[in-house]
Amino acid sequence: MAQTNDAIPRNADAESRRLIEDVERVKNWKRWGPYLSERQWSTVREDYSPDGSSWDYFPHDHARSRAYRWGEDGLLGFCDRECRLCFAVALWNGKDPILKERLFGLTGPEGNHGEDVKECYYYLDSTPTHSYCKALYKYPQAEFPYCKLVEENRNRGRNADEYELIDTGVFNDERYFDVTAEYAKNGPDDILIRLTIANRGPEAAELHLLPTLWFRNTWSWGCKHEGCTLKPRLSRTGPTAVVTDHENLGRFHWVVEESVNGVSPELIFTDNETNDERLFNVSNGHRHVKDAFHQYIVNGRAEAIDSRGFGTKAAAYYRLNIPAGGQVTVRMRLYADEAAPAEPIDDRFDAVIRQRIAEADEFYGHKLRSALTPAQRQVARQAFAGLLWSKQFYH
């Protein structure tokens, strides 16, 4: 039988209280977290090949167009512990051949030292209940050198150094964006999300930003596996508001900031369904498919997205021009029906995030030895963040 809050010591800090509440099943504080993998493609989890060649069966080139079955992936993402409803960041610098929706890397046969992610990203902070999380991704303003990374590493021997992203020159003159994602829980089912994009370069630069919300596809496999549900739905309820309906997860609302530096987002929709036409040269069973946002943003195909305002994948599309040395902050909120705030994005929004940061500081202040220097404490804090952010969902 679940215990009450009487089991919590009165002198416990806020994060320790949340941990006790979660253990005692008083509140489900760990229901949401950074459980979303940065890479699901080319893994044994998605391998249906007859010979077990997972690296060849589901390459990175398929990832934007092919619905996963056993997991999902995304940049700096968040999801529920069963990976039903997922949130992550998508980006486009106006030069890349594809929308940046997940980490790129080399498969085993491609790398001179085996498989290896070729990106620059950092886990900066997290509490054990993920009441506060922070991570950073560095996105080049020049075209991302996908082919160059593969070709150069493939041609190098095992005794040679690896050819890294920084070796390609795409970060020269600091021409990149720092994309920082922060998550703060106002409650177990009320998540505040703040994205901060900083232009580190010497000139103004354009960035296409697509915070994206979607359902993992659990409805296209014949409903013969555990966790199979009726097809869920994301629907537009306002210019910057989406409601989510899922048979088991319940109803959630996603509200994004109406205006950022005078720029209003466009809500766009599609379905998390495989683009069979592109991958297998057969007719699609669905009009709107997983890679529709790539087609819309990069290829300019307006018909790719669902103009009716619903689907199983949605994004708030911001087209931002960020001055040299400047930054832009975009705020949004994901919350359950029963956790609805009076105003999703108001003056208290940033105050809640500051409070969660202060609580994280207090929690780790009790855990780390007082003799550590500030630099050593930062190293330890990031090490804990790496462990906690890596606590990912694998079906």
C-alpha positions as CSV (number, residue, x, y, z in Angstrom):
1,M,0.0,0.0,0.0
2,A,1.4,3.4,-1.0
3,Q,2.5,5.5,2.0
4,T,1.6,9.1,2.4
5,N,3.7,12.3,2.6
6,D,4.1,11.6,6.3
7,A,6.9,9.2,5.3
8,I,9.0,12.2,4.0
9,P,11.4,13.8,6.5
10,R,10.6,17.4,7.1
11,N,14.2,18.5,6.5
12,A,14.5,16.8,3.1
13,D,15.4,19.0,0.2
14,A,12.9,19.3,-2.6
15,E,14.5,16.8,-5.0
16,S,14.9,14.2,-2.2
17,R,11.3,14.6,-1.4
18,R,10.4,14.0,-5.0
19,L,12.5,10.8,-5.0
20,I,10.7,9.5,-1.9
21,E,7.3,10.4,-3.3
22,D,8.2,8.4,-6.5
23,V,9.5,5.4,-4.6
24,E,6.4,5.4,-2.3
25,R,4.1,5.8,-5.4
26,V,2.8,9.0,-4.0
27,K,3.6,10.9,-7.2
28,N,5.0,9.5,-10.5
29,W,7.9,11.9,-10.8
30,K,9.9,9.7,-13.2
31,R,7.1,9.2,-15.7
32,W,8.8,11.7,-18.0
33,G,12.5,12.0,-18.7
34,P,15.3,12.1,-21.3
35,Y,14.5,8.5,-22.2
36,L,14.5,9.3,-25.9
37,S,17.5,7.8,-27.7
38,E,19.6,10.0,-30.0
39,R,20.0,7.1,-32.4
40,Q,17.5,4.3,-33.1
41,W,18.5,3.7,-36.7
42,S,21.0,0.9,-37.7
43,T,20.6,-0.9,-34.4
44,V,19.7,-4.5,-33.6
45,R,16.4,-3.3,-32.2
46,E,15.2,-2.3,-35.7
47,D,16.8,-5.1,-37.6
48,Y,14.5,-7.4,-39.6
49,S,17.2,-8.5,-42.1
50,P,17.5,-12.2,-42.9
51,D,21.2,-12.2,-42.0
52,G,21.4,-9.9,-39.0
53,S,23.2,-7.1,-40.9
54,S,21.6,-4.2,-38.9
55,W,24.1,-1.7,-40.0
56,D,23.1,-2.1,-43.6
57,Y,19.4,-2.9,-43.1
58,F,18.4,0.4,-41.5
59,P,21.0,3.1,-42.4
60,H,20.9,6.8,-41.4
61,D,19.5,7.7,-44.8
62,H,16.4,5.7,-44.0
63,A,15.8,7.2,-40.6
64,R,13.9,10.3,-41.6
65,S,11.6,8.3,-43.8
66,R,11.0,5.0,-42.0
67,A,8.8,4.5,-38.9
68,Y,10.6,2.8,-36.1
69,R,8.8,-0.1,-34.2
70,W,10.7,-0.5,-30.9
71,G,11.8,3.0,-30.1
72,E,12.3,6.5,-31.3
73,D,15.2,9.0,-31.6
74,G,15.7,12.8,-31.6
75,L,17.9,15.7,-30.6
76,L,18.0,16.6,-26.9
77,G,14.6,14.8,-26.5
78,F,12.1,13.9,-23.8
79,C,9.4,11.3,-23.6
80,D,7.3,9.2,-21.2
81,R,9.0,6.1,-19.8
82,E,7.2,3.9,-22.4
83,C,8.2,6.1,-25.3
84,R,4.7,6.7,-26.4
85,L,4.7,10.5,-26.8
86,C,8.0,12.0,-27.7
87,F,9.4,15.6,-27.9
88,A,12.7,16.6,-29.6
89,V,14.3,19.5,-31.5
90,A,14.7,19.6,-35.3
91,L,16.9,22.1,-37.1
92,W,17.8,23.3,-40.5
93,N,20.5,25.9,-41.4
94,G,19.3,26.5,-44.9
95,K,22.3,24.6,-46.4
96,D,22.0,21.0,-45.3
97,P,20.6,18.4,-47.6
98,I,18.4,17.0,-44.9
99,L,16.5,18.3,-41.8
100,K,18.6,17.7,-38.7
101,E,16.3,15.5,-36.5
102,R,18.7,13.1,-35.0
103,L,22.4,12.4,-34.4
104,F,24.6,11.3,-37.3
105,G,27.3,8.8,-37.0
106,L,29.3,6.0,-38.7
107,T,28.3,2.4,-38.7
108,G,30.8,-0.3,-37.9
109,P,32.0,-0.9,-41.4
110,E,32.3,2.9,-42.1
111,G,34.5,3.9,-39.2
112,N,38.2,3.2,-39.0
113,H,37.6,2.4,-35.3
114,G,34.1,1.0,-35.6
115,E,30.7,2.8,-35.1
116,D,31.0,6.3,-33.8
117,V,28.7,9.4,-33.5
118,K,30.1,12.4,-35.3
119,E,28.3,15.2,-33.6
120,C,29.1,17.7,-30.8
121,Y,26.5,17.5,-27.9
122,Y,26.8,17.6,-24.2
123,Y,24.6,16.6,-21.2
124,L,24.9,19.5,-18.8
125,D,22.6,18.8,-15.9
126,S,19.9,16.5,-14.5
127,T,18.3,15.6,-11.3
128,P,17.4,11.9,-10.6
129,T,13.7,12.6,-11.1
130,H,14.4,14.8,-14.1
131,S,12.7,17.7,-12.4
132,Y,15.4,19.7,-14.2
133,C,17.4,18.7,-17.2
134,K,19.7,20.6,-19.5
135,A,21.7,19.7,-22.6
136,L,23.6,21.4,-25.4
137,Y,23.9,20.6,-29.1
138,K,26.3,22.5,-31.4
139,Y,24.9,22.9,-35.0
140,P,27.2,24.2,-37.7
141,Q,26.0,27.1,-39.9
142,A,27.9,25.6,-42.9
143,E,26.5,22.5,-44.6
144,F,26.9,19.5,-42.4
145,P,29.7,17.3,-44.0
146,Y,27.9,13.9,-44.0
147,C,29.6,12.4,-47.0
148,K,33.1,13.8,-46.1
149,L,32.9,12.2,-42.6
150,V,32.0,8.8,-44.1
151,E,34.5,8.9,-46.9
152,E,37.5,10.1,-44.9
153,N,37.0,7.7,-42.0
154,R,36.4,4.8,-44.3
155,N,39.7,5.4,-46.1
156,R,41.7,5.6,-42.9
157,G,43.4,2.6,-41.3
158,R,42.9,1.4,-37.8
159,N,46.2,2.9,-36.7
160,A,45.2,6.4,-37.9
161,D,43.3,9.0,-35.9
162,E,39.6,9.3,-36.4
163,Y,38.3,12.1,-38.6
164,E,36.0,14.2,-36.4
165,L,33.4,16.8,-37.1
166,I,35.7,19.6,-35.8
167,D,38.4,18.4,-38.2
168,T,36.2,19.3,-41.2
169,G,36.3,23.0,-40.6
170,V,32.6,23.6,-40.1
171,F,33.2,25.3,-36.8
172,N,35.8,27.7,-38.1
173,D,35.3,31.4,-37.1
174,E,32.8,30.2,-34.5
175,R,30.2,29.9,-37.2
176,Y,27.7,27.6,-35.3
177,F,24.6,27.7,-33.2
178,D,24.5,26.6,-29.5
179,V,21.2,24.9,-29.1
180,T,20.4,24.5,-25.4
181,A,17.3,22.5,-24.2
182,E,16.0,22.8,-20.7
183,Y,13.2,20.8,-19.1
184,A,11.6,21.7,-15.7
185,K,8.7,19.9,-14.1
186,N,6.1,21.9,-12.4
187,G,4.4,18.6,-11.6
188,P,4.8,14.9,-12.7
189,D,2.6,15.6,-15.8
190,D,3.4,19.3,-16.3
191,I,6.7,20.0,-18.2
192,L,8.1,23.4,-19.0
193,I,10.5,23.4,-22.0
194,R,12.9,26.2,-22.8
195,L,15.0,26.3,-25.9
196,T,17.8,28.8,-26.2
197,I,19.6,29.3,-29.5
198,A,22.8,31.3,-29.5
199,N,24.6,32.5,-32.7
200,R,28.3,32.2,-31.9
201,G,29.4,33.4,-35.3
202,P,30.6,36.9,-36.5
203,E,27.5,37.5,-38.7
204,A,23.8,37.2,-38.5
205,A,22.5,33.8,-39.5
206,E,19.2,32.1,-40.2
207,L,18.0,29.1,-38.4
208,H,14.8,27.0,-39.0
209,L,13.7,25.7,-35.7
210,L,11.1,22.9,-35.3
211,P,10.3,21.8,-31.8
212,T,8.6,18.5,-32.6
213,L,6.0,16.3,-30.8
214,W,5.0,12.9,-32.1
215,F,3.7,9.4,-31.1
216,R,5.8,6.3,-31.5
217,N,4.2,4.1,-34.1
218,T,2.5,1.2,-32.2
219,W,-0.5,0.8,-34.5
220,S,1.0,-0.4,-37.8
221,W,2.3,-3.9,-36.7
222,G,-0.9,-5.9,-36.5
223,C,-1.5,-5.3,-32.8
224,K,0.1,-8.6,-31.9
225,H,2.6,-7.2,-29.4
226,E,2.4,-5.9,-25.9
227,G,1.5,-2.2,-25.7
228,C,-0.4,-2.1,-29.0
229,T,-3.0,0.6,-28.9
230,L,-5.5,2.3,-31.2
231,K,-3.9,4.9,-33.4
232,P,-3.5,8.1,-31.3
233,R,-3.9,11.6,-32.6
234,L,-2.4,15.1,-32.3
235,S,-4.9,17.9,-33.2
236,R,-4.5,21.7,-33.5
237,T,-6.7,23.5,-31.0
238,G,-5.4,27.0,-31.6
239,P,-2.7,29.0,-33.5
240,T,0.0,27.7,-31.1
241,A,-1.8,24.8,-29.3
242,V,-2.1,21.1,-29.8
243,V,-4.0,18.4,-27.9
244,T,-2.9,14.8,-27.8
245,D,-5.1,11.8,-27.4
246,H,-3.7,8.4,-26.6
247,E,-5.6,5.4,-25.4
248,N,-3.3,4.6,-22.4
249,L,-1.4,7.8,-21.9
250,G,-4.5,10.0,-21.8
251,R,-4.9,13.6,-23.0
252,F,-2.1,16.1,-23.0
253,H,-1.8,19.7,-24.2
254,W,1.2,21.2,-26.0
255,V,1.3,25.0,-26.1
256,V,4.2,26.9,-27.7
257,E,5.1,30.6,-27.4
258,E,3.0,32.7,-29.7
259,S,5.8,35.2,-30.7
260,V,9.6,35.1,-30.5
261,N,11.3,38.3,-31.4
262,G,8.3,39.1,-33.6
263,V,8.3,35.7,-35.3
264,S,5.2,33.5,-34.9
265,P,5.4,29.8,-35.4
266,E,3.5,27.7,-38.0
267,L,2.0,24.5,-36.6
268,I,2.5,21.7,-39.2
269,F,1.3,18.1,-39.1
270,T,2.0,14.7,-40.7
271,D,1.8,11.1,-39.7
272,N,4.6,8.9,-38.3
273,E,4.3,6.5,-41.1
274,T,7.0,5.0,-43.4
275,N,7.5,6.7,-46.8
276,D,7.4,3.4,-48.8
277,E,7.6,5.3,-52.1
278,R,11.0,6.8,-51.3
279,L,12.5,3.7,-49.7
280,F,11.0,0.8,-51.5
281,N,9.5,2.3,-54.7
282,V,6.0,1.2,-54.0
283,S,2.9,3.3,-53.4
284,N,2.4,4.8,-50.0
285,G,-0.4,3.6,-47.9
286,H,-0.7,7.0,-46.3
287,R,-0.8,10.4,-47.9
288,H,1.3,12.1,-45.2
289,V,4.4,10.3,-44.0
290,K,7.3,10.6,-41.5
291,D,9.6,12.7,-43.6
292,A,7.0,15.3,-44.6
293,F,8.7,18.1,-42.5
294,H,11.9,17.5,-44.4
295,Q,10.1,17.7,-47.7
296,Y,8.2,20.8,-46.7
297,I,11.2,22.7,-45.2
298,V,14.1,21.6,-47.3
299,N,12.4,20.7,-50.6
300,G,9.6,23.3,-50.5
301,R,6.8,20.8,-51.0
302,A,3.7,22.3,-49.3
303,E,1.5,19.3,-50.2
304,A,3.7,17.1,-48.0
305,I,2.2,18.3,-44.7
306,D,-1.4,17.7,-43.6
307,S,-3.2,21.0,-44.0
308,R,-6.2,19.7,-41.9
309,G,-4.2,20.3,-38.7
310,F,-4.0,16.8,-37.2
311,G,-1.8,13.7,-37.4
312,T,0.6,11.7,-35.3
313,K,3.5,14.1,-35.7
314,A,3.5,17.9,-35.2
315,A,6.0,20.7,-35.1
316,A,6.0,24.4,-34.4
317,Y,8.0,25.9,-37.3
318,Y,10.0,29.0,-36.4
319,R,12.1,30.8,-39.0
320,L,14.6,32.8,-37.0
321,N,17.2,35.3,-37.9
322,I,19.7,35.6,-35.1
323,P,22.3,38.4,-35.0
324,A,26.0,37.8,-34.5
325,G,26.5,37.1,-30.8
326,G,22.8,37.2,-30.2
327,Q,20.4,34.5,-28.9
328,V,16.7,33.6,-29.0
329,T,14.6,31.8,-26.4
330,V,11.5,29.8,-27.2
331,R,9.3,28.5,-24.5
332,M,6.6,25.8,-24.5
333,R,4.7,23.5,-22.2
334,L,3.4,20.0,-22.2
335,Y,0.8,19.1,-19.6
336,A,-2.0,16.7,-18.8
337,D,-5.6,17.6,-18.7
338,E,-5.7,17.3,-14.9
339,A,-2.5,19.4,-14.5
340,A,-3.6,22.3,-16.7
341,P,-2.2,25.7,-15.5
342,A,-4.1,28.9,-15.5
343,E,-1.8,30.3,-18.2
344,P,0.6,27.9,-19.9
345,I,3.3,30.5,-20.6
346,D,3.2,33.5,-18.3
347,D,5.5,35.5,-16.0
348,R,5.9,32.6,-13.6
349,F,7.3,30.3,-16.3
350,D,10.9,31.3,-16.0
351,A,10.5,31.5,-12.2
352,V,9.6,27.8,-12.1
353,I,12.7,26.9,-14.0
354,R,14.9,29.1,-11.7
355,Q,13.4,27.3,-8.7
356,R,14.1,23.9,-10.2
357,I,17.7,24.9,-10.9
358,A,18.1,26.1,-7.3
359,E,16.6,22.8,-6.0
360,A,19.1,20.9,-8.2
361,D,21.9,23.0,-6.7
362,E,20.7,22.2,-3.2
363,F,20.4,18.5,-3.9
364,Y,23.9,18.2,-5.3
365,G,25.2,20.4,-2.6
366,H,24.3,17.6,-0.2
367,K,25.8,14.9,-2.4
368,L,29.1,16.4,-3.4
369,R,32.0,16.8,-0.9
370,S,32.4,20.3,0.3
371,A,36.2,20.1,-0.3
372,L,35.7,20.0,-4.1
373,T,36.6,23.1,-6.0
374,P,33.9,24.8,-8.2
375,A,35.5,23.3,-11.3
376,Q,35.5,19.8,-9.8
377,R,31.9,20.2,-8.7
378,Q,31.0,21.1,-12.3
379,V,32.8,18.1,-13.6
380,A,31.0,15.8,-11.2
381,R,27.6,17.4,-11.9
382,Q,28.1,16.9,-15.7
383,A,29.1,13.3,-15.1
384,F,25.9,12.7,-13.2
385,A,24.0,14.4,-16.0
386,G,25.6,12.0,-18.5
387,L,24.5,9.0,-16.5
388,L,21.0,10.3,-16.0
389,W,20.4,11.5,-19.6
390,S,21.6,8.1,-20.9
391,K,18.8,6.3,-19.0
392,Q,17.0,5.6,-22.3
393,F,14.0,3.6,-23.5
394,Y,14.7,0.2,-25.1
395,H,11.6,-1.9,-25.9
